[in-house]
Amino acid sequence: MIISNSTLFNNDLLKRQISSKPGDIVNIKKFKKDISALEKYYHLKGYTLFNCHNILLLDEGKVFYELSEGNIA
């Protein structure tokens, strides 16, 4: 599992919010729950602009989560 663009929280902390684990069968419903869990975590911490832009399944079987923490320019 790879989490990209996380600057506010430690990747290990974010991975604990995700129910999908290495070796699990690919399940779109579970990925949607994972996105919701990450959104809930960020929103509870006050980061309401958080968004998970992409979830990609890489060739080596790893899941890649691309985050946007809602930085204001």
N, CA, C and O atoms as a GROMACS GRO file, in nm:
protein
  292
    1MET      N    1   0.084  -0.116   0.000
    1MET     CA    2   0.000   0.000   0.000
    1MET      C    3   0.089   0.124   0.000
    1MET      O    4   0.182   0.135   0.079
    2ILE      N    5   0.058   0.216  -0.090
    2ILE     CA    6   0.135   0.340  -0.102
    2ILE      C    7   0.039   0.456  -0.086
    2ILE      O    8  -0.064   0.461  -0.154
    3ILE      N    9   0.071   0.549   0.002
    3ILE     CA   10  -0.009   0.669   0.019
    3ILE      C   11   0.076   0.787  -0.027
    3ILE      O   12   0.186   0.809   0.024
    4SER      N   13   0.024   0.862  -0.124
    4SER     CA   14   0.098   0.972  -0.183
    4SER      C   15   0.040   1.107  -0.138
    4SER      O   16  -0.081   1.121  -0.121
    5ASN      N   17   0.128   1.203  -0.120
    5ASN     CA   18   0.093   1.343  -0.090
    5ASN      C   19   0.040   1.365   0.052
    5ASN      O   20  -0.029   1.464   0.076
    6SER      N   21   0.071   1.277   0.143
    6SER     CA   22   0.030   1.300   0.282
    6SER      C   23   0.142   1.375   0.354
    6SER      O   24   0.251   1.322   0.373
    7THR      N   25   0.112   1.499   0.394
    7THR     CA   26   0.212   1.580   0.463
    7THR      C   27   0.170   1.612   0.605
    7THR      O   28   0.253   1.648   0.689
    8LEU      N   29   0.041   1.600   0.634
    8LEU     CA   30  -0.010   1.638   0.765
    8LEU      C   31  -0.002   1.525   0.867
    8LEU      O   32   0.015   1.549   0.986
    9PHE      N   33  -0.016   1.402   0.819
    9PHE     CA   34  -0.018   1.286   0.909
    9PHE      C   35   0.079   1.180   0.859
    9PHE      O   36   0.105   1.168   0.740
   10ASN      N   37   0.130   1.103   0.952
   10ASN     CA   38   0.221   0.993   0.923
   10ASN      C   39   0.148   0.886   0.842
   10ASN      O   40   0.032   0.854   0.870
   11ASN      N   41   0.215   0.830   0.740
   11ASN     CA   42   0.153   0.728   0.656
   11ASN      C   43   0.106   0.606   0.736
   11ASN      O   44   0.003   0.548   0.704
   12ASP      N   45   0.180   0.567   0.838
   12ASP     CA   46   0.138   0.452   0.920
   12ASP      C   47   0.006   0.482   0.990
   12ASP      O   48  -0.080   0.393   1.002
   13LEU      N   49  -0.012   0.604   1.036
   13LEU     CA   50  -0.137   0.644   1.100
   13LEU      C   51  -0.252   0.638   0.999
   13LEU      O   52  -0.361   0.590   1.033
   14LEU      N   53  -0.229   0.685   0.877
   14LEU     CA   54  -0.332   0.681   0.774
   14LEU      C   55  -0.365   0.538   0.732
   14LEU      O   56  -0.481   0.505   0.707
   15LYS      N   57  -0.264   0.454   0.725
   15LYS     CA   58  -0.287   0.314   0.687
   15LYS      C   59  -0.376   0.242   0.788
   15LYS      O   60  -0.449   0.150   0.752
   16ARG      N   61  -0.370   0.284   0.914
   16ARG     CA   62  -0.456   0.223   1.016
   16ARG      C   63  -0.603   0.261   0.996
   16ARG      O   64  -0.691   0.193   1.049
   17GLN      N   65  -0.630   0.367   0.921
   17GLN     CA   66  -0.767   0.408   0.893
   17GLN      C   67  -0.829   0.325   0.780
   17GLN      O   68  -0.951   0.323   0.763
   18ILE      N   69  -0.744   0.257   0.704
   18ILE     CA   70  -0.786   0.184   0.584
   18ILE      C   71  -0.809   0.038   0.620
   18ILE      O   72  -0.725  -0.026   0.684
   19SER      N   73  -0.924  -0.016   0.577
   19SER     CA   74  -0.955  -0.156   0.610
   19SER      C   75  -0.891  -0.256   0.514
   19SER      O   76  -0.868  -0.371   0.550
   20SER      N   77  -0.862  -0.213   0.391
   20SER     CA   78  -0.795  -0.302   0.294
   20SER      C   79  -0.652  -0.329   0.341
   20SER      O   80  -0.581  -0.237   0.383
   21LYS      N   81  -0.612  -0.452   0.334
   21LYS     CA   82  -0.478  -0.493   0.379
   21LYS      C   83  -0.406  -0.565   0.267
   21LYS      O   84  -0.470  -0.622   0.178
   22PRO      N   85  -0.272  -0.564   0.270
   22PRO     CA   86  -0.196  -0.638   0.168
   22PRO      C   87  -0.241  -0.784   0.164
   22PRO      O   88  -0.256  -0.849   0.267
   23GLY      N   89  -0.262  -0.835   0.042
   23GLY     CA   90  -0.304  -0.972   0.024
   23GLY      C   91  -0.455  -0.989   0.009
   23GLY      O   92  -0.502  -1.096  -0.029
   24ASP      N   93  -0.531  -0.883   0.040
   24ASP     CA   94  -0.677  -0.889   0.024
   24ASP      C   95  -0.714  -0.898  -0.124
   24ASP      O   96  -0.639  -0.852  -0.210
   25ILE      N   97  -0.828  -0.957  -0.152
   25ILE     CA   98  -0.883  -0.959  -0.287
   25ILE      C   99  -0.933  -0.818  -0.319
   25ILE      O  100  -0.991  -0.752  -0.233
   26VAL      N  101  -0.910  -0.774  -0.442
   26VAL     CA  102  -0.953  -0.640  -0.484
   26VAL      C  103  -1.104  -0.630  -0.472
   26VAL      O  104  -1.178  -0.713  -0.526
   27ASN      N  105  -1.150  -0.527  -0.402
   27ASN     CA  106  -1.292  -0.508  -0.377
   27ASN      C  107  -1.324  -0.359  -0.385
   27ASN      O  108  -1.282  -0.282  -0.298
   28ILE      N  109  -1.397  -0.318  -0.488
   28ILE     CA  110  -1.426  -0.176  -0.510
   28ILE      C  111  -1.505  -0.118  -0.393
   28ILE      O  112  -1.479  -0.004  -0.352
   29LYS      N  113  -1.601  -0.192  -0.339
   29LYS     CA  114  -1.678  -0.142  -0.226
   29LYS      C  115  -1.588  -0.113  -0.106
   29LYS      O  116  -1.607  -0.014  -0.034
   30LYS      N  117  -1.490  -0.200  -0.086
   30LYS     CA  118  -1.397  -0.181   0.026
   30LYS      C  119  -1.310  -0.058   0.002
   30LYS      O  120  -1.279   0.015   0.096
   31PHE      N  121  -1.269  -0.034  -0.124
   31PHE     CA  122  -1.190   0.085  -0.155
   31PHE      C  123  -1.272   0.212  -0.128
   31PHE      O  124  -1.218   0.310  -0.078
   32LYS      N  125  -1.400   0.208  -0.162
   32LYS     CA  126  -1.487   0.324  -0.135
   32LYS      C  127  -1.498   0.349   0.015
   32LYS      O  128  -1.500   0.464   0.059
   33LYS      N  129  -1.506   0.241   0.094
   33LYS     CA  130  -1.508   0.255   0.239
   33LYS      C  131  -1.376   0.313   0.290
   33LYS      O  132  -1.374   0.394   0.384
   34ASP      N  133  -1.266   0.271   0.228
   34ASP     CA  134  -1.135   0.323   0.266
   34ASP      C  135  -1.127   0.474   0.242
   34ASP      O  136  -1.077   0.548   0.325
   35ILE      N  137  -1.177   0.518   0.126
   35ILE     CA  138  -1.178   0.661   0.096
   35ILE      C  139  -1.262   0.735   0.199
   35ILE      O  140  -1.221   0.839   0.250
   36SER      N  141  -1.379   0.682   0.230
   36SER     CA  142  -1.467   0.744   0.330
   36SER      C  143  -1.399   0.751   0.466
   36SER      O  144  -1.412   0.851   0.538
   37ALA      N  145  -1.327   0.647   0.503
   37ALA     CA  146  -1.257   0.645   0.631
   37ALA      C  147  -1.148   0.752   0.636
   37ALA      O  148  -1.132   0.820   0.737
   38LEU      N  149  -1.074   0.767   0.526
   38LEU     CA  150  -0.972   0.872   0.521
   38LEU      C  151  -1.036   1.010   0.526
   38LEU      O  152  -0.987   1.097   0.597
   39GLU      N  153  -1.144   1.029   0.451
   39GLU     CA  154  -1.214   1.158   0.453
   39GLU      C  155  -1.264   1.190   0.593
   39GLU      O  156  -1.248   1.303   0.641
   40LYS      N  157  -1.323   1.092   0.660
   40LYS     CA  158  -1.373   1.112   0.795
   40LYS      C  159  -1.261   1.152   0.890
   40LYS      O  160  -1.276   1.243   0.971
   41TYR      N  161  -1.147   1.082   0.880
   41TYR     CA  162  -1.034   1.111   0.966
   41TYR      C  163  -0.986   1.256   0.947
   41TYR      O  164  -0.971   1.330   1.044
   42TYR      N  165  -0.964   1.294   0.822
   42TYR     CA  166  -0.919   1.431   0.794
   42TYR      C  167  -1.023   1.534   0.837
   42TYR      O  168  -0.988   1.636   0.896
   43HIS      N  169  -1.149   1.508   0.808
   43HIS     CA  170  -1.254   1.604   0.842
   43HIS      C  171  -1.266   1.622   0.993
   43HIS      O  172  -1.286   1.734   1.040
   44LEU      N  173  -1.254   1.513   1.070
   44LEU     CA  174  -1.258   1.523   1.215
   44LEU      C  175  -1.141   1.604   1.271
   44LEU      O  176  -1.151   1.664   1.378
   45LYS      N  177  -1.032   1.605   1.197
   45LYS     CA  178  -0.914   1.683   1.238
   45LYS      C  179  -0.921   1.827   1.187
   45LYS      O  180  -0.829   1.906   1.211
   46GLY      N  181  -1.031   1.861   1.116
   46GLY     CA  182  -1.050   1.999   1.071
   46GLY      C  183  -1.010   2.027   0.928
   46GLY      O  184  -1.018   2.141   0.883
   47TYR      N  185  -0.968   1.925   0.854
   47TYR     CA  186  -0.924   1.942   0.715
   47TYR      C  187  -1.038   1.905   0.621
   47TYR      O  188  -1.039   1.796   0.563
   48THR      N  189  -1.133   1.998   0.606
   48THR     CA  190  -1.255   1.969   0.530
   48THR      C  191  -1.235   1.970   0.380
   48THR      O  192  -1.323   1.924   0.306
   49LEU      N  193  -1.123   2.020   0.332
   49LEU     CA  194  -1.096   2.022   0.187
   49LEU      C  195  -1.024   1.896   0.140
   49LEU      O  196  -0.990   1.885   0.022
   50PHE      N  197  -1.001   1.802   0.230
   50PHE     CA  198  -0.932   1.678   0.194
   50PHE      C  199  -1.008   1.602   0.085
   50PHE      O  200  -1.131   1.602   0.081
   51ASN      N  201  -0.931   1.538  -0.003
   51ASN     CA  202  -0.990   1.457  -0.109
   51ASN      C  203  -0.892   1.346  -0.146
   51ASN      O  204  -0.770   1.368  -0.149
   52CYS      N  205  -0.944   1.229  -0.174
   52CYS     CA  206  -0.862   1.121  -0.229
   52CYS      C  207  -0.889   1.120  -0.379
   52CYS      O  208  -0.995   1.076  -0.424
   53HIS      N  209  -0.792   1.168  -0.456
   53HIS     CA  210  -0.809   1.185  -0.601
   53HIS      C  211  -0.816   1.054  -0.677
   53HIS      O  212  -0.894   1.040  -0.770
   54ASN      N  213  -0.734   0.960  -0.638
   54ASN     CA  214  -0.717   0.838  -0.716
   54ASN      C  215  -0.684   0.720  -0.626
   54ASN      O  216  -0.617   0.734  -0.524
   55ILE      N  217  -0.732   0.606  -0.667
   55ILE     CA  218  -0.682   0.479  -0.614
   55ILE      C  219  -0.642   0.397  -0.736
   55ILE      O  220  -0.723   0.371  -0.824
   56LEU      N  221  -0.516   0.358  -0.739
   56LEU     CA  222  -0.466   0.280  -0.852
   56LEU      C  223  -0.417   0.144  -0.803
   56LEU      O  224  -0.356   0.134  -0.696
   57LEU      N  225  -0.443   0.042  -0.881
   57LEU     CA  226  -0.389  -0.090  -0.854
   57LEU      C  227  -0.265  -0.107  -0.940
   57LEU      O  228  -0.276  -0.116  -1.063
   58LEU      N  229  -0.149  -0.111  -0.878
   58LEU     CA  230  -0.023  -0.119  -0.951
   58LEU      C  231   0.006  -0.264  -0.992
   58LEU      O  232  -0.049  -0.358  -0.935
   59ASP      N  233   0.094  -0.279  -1.092
   59ASP     CA  234   0.126  -0.410  -1.146
   59ASP      C  235   0.172  -0.511  -1.041
   59ASP      O  236   0.139  -0.629  -1.048
   60GLU      N  237   0.248  -0.463  -0.943
   60GLU     CA  238   0.301  -0.555  -0.842
   60GLU      C  239   0.198  -0.587  -0.734
   60GLU      O  240   0.231  -0.649  -0.632
   61GLY      N  241   0.072  -0.545  -0.755
   61GLY     CA  242  -0.035  -0.578  -0.662
   61GLY      C  243  -0.054  -0.479  -0.549
   61GLY      O  244  -0.139  -0.498  -0.462
   62LYS      N  245   0.026  -0.373  -0.549
   62LYS     CA  246   0.012  -0.271  -0.445
   62LYS      C  247  -0.098  -0.173  -0.483
   62LYS      O  248  -0.125  -0.150  -0.601
   63VAL      N  249  -0.161  -0.118  -0.382
   63VAL     CA  250  -0.265  -0.017  -0.402
   63VAL      C  251  -0.203   0.119  -0.374
   63VAL      O  252  -0.134   0.138  -0.274
   64PHE      N  253  -0.227   0.214  -0.464
   64PHE     CA  254  -0.171   0.349  -0.457
   64PHE      C  255  -0.285   0.447  -0.431
   64PHE      O  256  -0.376   0.460  -0.514
   65TYR      N  257  -0.282   0.515  -0.318
   65TYR     CA  258  -0.381   0.616  -0.283
   65TYR      C  259  -0.320   0.754  -0.306
   65TYR      O  260  -0.217   0.786  -0.246
   66GLU      N  261  -0.380   0.836  -0.392
   66GLU     CA  262  -0.331   0.971  -0.418
   66GLU      C  263  -0.421   1.070  -0.345
   66GLU      O  264  -0.540   1.081  -0.374
   67LEU      N  265  -0.363   1.142  -0.250
   67LEU     CA  266  -0.439   1.232  -0.165
   67LEU      C  267  -0.418   1.378  -0.202
   67LEU      O  268  -0.315   1.416  -0.259
   68SER      N  269  -0.517   1.460  -0.170
   68SER     CA  270  -0.505   1.605  -0.172
   68SER      C  271  -0.554   1.652  -0.037
   68SER      O  272  -0.671   1.632  -0.002
   69GLU      N  273  -0.466   1.715   0.039
   69GLU     CA  274  -0.501   1.754   0.174
   69GLU      C  275  -0.574   1.888   0.180
   69GLU      O  276  -0.606   1.938   0.288
   70GLY      N  277  -0.601   1.945   0.064
   70GLY     CA  278  -0.682   2.066   0.058
   70GLY      C  279  -0.605   2.192   0.087
   70GLY      O  280  -0.656   2.282   0.155
   71ASN      N  281  -0.485   2.201   0.035
   71ASN     CA  282  -0.406   2.321   0.054
   71ASN      C  283  -0.470   2.440  -0.017
   71ASN      O  284  -0.517   2.428  -0.130
   72ILE      N  285  -0.472   2.552   0.052
   72ILE     CA  286  -0.528   2.673  -0.008
   72ILE      C  287  -0.413   2.758  -0.060
   72ILE      O  288  -0.319   2.789   0.013
   73ALA      N  289  -0.422   2.795  -0.188
   73ALA     CA  290  -0.313   2.873  -0.250
   73ALA      C  291  -0.327   3.020  -0.220
   73ALA      O  292  -0.245   3.100  -0.263
   0.00000   0.00000   0.00000
